[in-house]
């Protein structure tokens, strides 16, 4: 999973921890909650920013 994410994006060394967290979330069918907008570039990762009120409102609908 990690290899697939790395090959589909231009990840630098400091992005490897993000890839690892994203891969874990994908493998376990989880949403990744983070305020780091870099997760948006990984299309396979379901990512939400818990501090973004727009996302919070959309989740309640």
Backbone as a chain_set.jsonl record, in Angstrom:
{"seq": "XXXXXXXXXXXXXXXXXXXXXXXXXXXXXXXXXXXXXXXXXXXXXXXXXXXXXXXXXXXXX", "coords": {"N": [[0.829, -1.187, 0.0], [1.894, 1.261, 0.825], [3.92, 1.604, -1.091], [2.353, 1.92, -3.381], [1.025, 4.362, -2.901], [3.213, 6.093, -2.715], [4.291, 5.858, -5.296], [2.262, 7.01, -6.789], [2.292, 9.675, -6.225], [4.349, 12.609, -5.719], [6.268, 12.182, -3.446], [8.342, 13.469, -0.945], [11.13, 12.989, 1.319], [10.307, 13.971, 3.873], [7.608, 13.538, 3.72], [7.056, 10.894, 4.016], [6.203, 9.851, 6.59], [3.51, 10.77, 6.542], [2.514, 9.323, 4.387], [2.727, 6.76, 5.415], [0.885, 6.871, 7.586], [-1.434, 7.375, 6.088], [-1.588, 5.011, 4.561], [-2.021, 3.109, 6.58], [-4.549, 3.962, 7.467], [-6.084, 3.477, 5.152], [-5.771, 0.674, 4.868], [-7.119, -0.218, 7.117], [-9.63, 0.728, 6.781], [-10.346, 3.283, 7.71], [-11.105, 6.748, 8.531], [-8.884, 9.392, 8.179], [-7.994, 11.742, 10.484], [-6.874, 14.948, 10.587], [-5.191, 18.099, 10.791], [-3.458, 18.717, 8.865], [-3.052, 19.786, 5.674], [-1.747, 18.416, 3.655], [-2.588, 15.793, 3.378], [-4.671, 15.816, 1.609], [-3.684, 15.449, -0.923], [-3.464, 12.766, -1.37], [-5.304, 10.674, -2.986], [-6.577, 8.247, -2.375], [-6.9, 8.227, 0.338], [-9.216, 8.712, 2.892], [-9.804, 11.637, 4.213], [-10.228, 13.966, 6.814], [-10.511, 17.219, 8.194], [-10.647, 17.938, 11.439], [-11.086, 20.446, 12.497], [-12.301, 21.958, 10.621], [-15.127, 23.566, 10.049], [-16.944, 23.409, 7.947], [-16.704, 20.806, 6.96], [-17.569, 19.44, 9.193], [-20.259, 20.208, 9.346], [-21.18, 19.111, 6.936], [-20.968, 16.412, 7.481], [-23.023, 15.978, 9.221], [-25.327, 16.04, 7.792]], "CA": [[0.0, 0.0, 0.0], [2.775, 2.426, 0.891], [4.561, 1.741, -2.405], [1.368, 2.421, -4.345], [0.808, 5.784, -2.637], [4.441, 6.805, -3.071], [4.45, 5.897, -6.755], [1.217, 7.825, -7.417], [2.51, 11.077, -5.871], [5.768, 12.983, -5.657], [6.548, 12.284, -2.018], [9.719, 13.705, -0.513], [11.469, 12.274, 2.55], [9.505, 14.411, 5.017], [6.222, 13.114, 3.518], [6.923, 9.451, 4.242], [5.296, 9.564, 7.716], [2.13, 10.978, 6.103], [2.163, 8.17, 3.547], [2.552, 5.617, 6.306], [-0.407, 7.04, 8.26], [-2.477, 7.199, 5.084], [-1.672, 3.587, 4.221], [-2.675, 2.444, 7.714], [-5.975, 4.312, 7.439], [-6.69, 2.747, 4.029], [-5.787, -0.764, 5.161], [-8.071, -0.522, 8.183], [-10.923, 1.306, 6.433], [-10.596, 4.393, 8.62], [-10.916, 8.128, 8.103], [-7.736, 10.011, 8.812], [-8.331, 13.068, 11.007], [-5.666, 15.743, 10.73], [-5.269, 19.476, 10.307], [-2.416, 18.828, 7.841], [-3.686, 19.743, 4.357], [-1.007, 17.556, 2.731], [-3.302, 14.536, 3.167], [-5.602, 15.98, 0.492], [-3.074, 15.023, -2.186], [-3.531, 11.308, -1.486], [-6.694, 10.447, -3.398], [-7.142, 7.043, -1.767], [-7.082, 8.433, 1.777], [-10.374, 9.473, 3.339], [-9.187, 12.588, 5.129], [-11.049, 15.077, 7.277], [-9.904, 18.16, 9.114], [-11.642, 18.066, 12.513], [-11.302, 21.846, 12.835], [-12.982, 22.595, 9.498], [-16.552, 23.552, 10.35], [-17.71, 23.01, 6.752], [-16.722, 19.342, 6.925], [-18.38, 19.0, 10.321], [-21.648, 20.406, 8.944], [-21.491, 18.152, 5.866], [-21.082, 15.098, 8.095], [-24.286, 15.877, 9.966], [-26.466, 16.006, 6.858]], "C": [[0.879, 1.258, 0.0], [3.435, 2.668, -0.463], [3.61, 2.34, -3.429], [1.131, 3.92, -4.145], [2.034, 6.591, -3.058], [4.586, 6.926, -4.583], [3.401, 6.776, -7.436], [1.353, 9.313, -7.089], [4.005, 11.365, -5.869], [6.141, 13.244, -4.202], [8.036, 12.496, -1.795], [9.913, 12.998, 0.83], [10.598, 12.683, 3.735], [8.03, 14.043, 4.88], [5.989, 11.641, 3.788], [6.055, 9.136, 5.463], [3.818, 9.764, 7.359], [1.649, 9.806, 5.261], [1.9, 6.953, 4.416], [1.213, 5.703, 7.036], [-1.572, 6.843, 7.294], [-2.68, 5.742, 4.721], [-2.35, 2.804, 5.342], [-4.171, 2.723, 7.723], [-6.697, 3.546, 6.332], [-6.84, 1.272, 4.368], [-6.818, -1.145, 6.211], [-9.442, 0.098, 7.946], [-11.327, 2.476, 7.319], [-10.485, 5.742, 7.926], [-9.727, 8.677, 8.863], [-8.125, 11.422, 9.215], [-7.038, 13.832, 11.261], [-5.93, 17.158, 10.239], [-4.232, 19.732, 9.219], [-3.039, 18.707, 6.452], [-2.951, 18.872, 3.342], [-1.728, 16.235, 2.464], [-4.283, 14.614, 2.0], [-5.005, 15.505, -0.829], [-3.059, 13.51, -2.381], [-4.984, 10.914, -1.74], [-7.346, 9.255, -2.697], [-7.463, 7.209, -0.285], [-8.352, 9.238, 2.034], [-9.892, 10.35, 4.476], [-10.17, 13.665, 5.531], [-10.232, 15.935, 8.236], [-10.929, 18.398, 10.221], [-11.928, 19.511, 12.914], [-12.018, 22.621, 11.734], [-14.49, 22.472, 9.717], [-17.403, 23.128, 9.162], [-17.795, 21.499, 6.67], [-17.599, 18.796, 8.037], [-19.861, 19.112, 9.977], [-22.069, 19.39, 7.886], [-21.692, 16.76, 6.439], [-22.376, 14.892, 8.834], [-25.488, 15.722, 9.06], [-26.929, 14.606, 6.594]], "O": [[0.62, 2.202, -0.747], [3.502, 3.805, -0.93], [4.01, 3.168, -4.247], [1.046, 4.665, -5.121], [1.908, 7.645, -3.682], [4.962, 7.982, -5.091], [3.628, 7.243, -8.552], [0.602, 10.129, -7.625], [4.821, 10.453, -6.003], [6.307, 14.391, -3.788], [8.875, 11.805, -2.372], [8.959, 12.473, 1.404], [10.191, 11.828, 4.522], [7.269, 14.217, 5.831], [4.846, 11.184, 3.788], [5.231, 8.225, 5.387], [2.966, 9.007, 7.825], [0.514, 9.352, 5.405], [0.954, 6.202, 4.176], [0.482, 4.714, 7.099], [-2.575, 6.219, 7.64], [-3.814, 5.284, 4.586], [-3.169, 1.926, 5.073], [-4.972, 1.818, 7.961], [-7.793, 3.027, 6.545], [-7.907, 0.689, 4.178], [-7.334, -2.262, 6.202], [-10.321, 0.009, 8.803], [-12.503, 2.643, 7.642], [-9.858, 5.866, 6.875], [-9.588, 8.445, 10.064], [-8.544, 12.215, 8.371], [-6.206, 13.406, 12.061], [-6.783, 17.384, 9.38], [-4.138, 20.847, 8.704], [-3.509, 17.63, 6.087], [-3.487, 18.613, 2.264], [-1.503, 15.616, 1.424], [-4.682, 13.582, 1.459], [-5.746, 15.191, -1.76], [-2.68, 13.028, -3.448], [-5.788, 10.835, -0.811], [-8.553, 9.267, -2.455], [-8.216, 6.417, 0.281], [-8.542, 10.312, 1.465], [-9.606, 9.865, 5.57], [-10.872, 14.217, 4.683], [-9.384, 15.442, 8.98], [-11.974, 18.998, 9.97], [-12.915, 19.773, 13.602], [-12.309, 23.806, 11.895], [-15.055, 21.386, 9.582], [-18.473, 22.548, 9.346], [-18.851, 20.959, 6.343], [-18.296, 17.799, 7.847], [-20.636, 18.206, 10.283], [-23.182, 18.867, 7.931], [-22.513, 16.0, 5.926], [-22.791, 13.755, 9.057], [-26.558, 15.314, 9.512], [-27.874, 14.402, 5.833]]}, "num_chains": 1, "name": "protein.A"}
